[in-house]
């Protein structure tokens, strides 16, 4: 046995669970720490005020820190509809619905989404984040 300590690498399902936890906690640091240094996070269905992509872990951190820090939205849960494993063991596709409240307007909301994560060595290399942009716009008023 070697004296070197081995670090367990998260599976795609474990990374997805951590991703959802970071969303609920609105923790940009926990979310960004799931990404490789040169990862790309894309928003194919952009909505006003959102960039089409973040390039690199620190851009993910800064982008989500700004977005979540400025938002009064409180995510209560992420309802997991389904998670699909693909022929590529490093890719997972997840359907979900984000459920939350907007305290300033005393209203509840749901935003359906689809997330495709490409994970290598336990870190997100590429994320494609498909959010229902009309539902996001409705929440933002």
Secondary structure, 3 states (H helix, E strand, C coil): CCCCCCCCCCCHHHHHHHHHHHHHHCCHHHHHCCEEEEEEEECCCCCCCCCCEEECHHHHHHHHHHHHHHCCEEEEEEEEEEEEECCCCCEEEEEEEEEEEEHHHCEEEEEEEEEEEEEECCEEEEEEEEECHHHHHHHHC
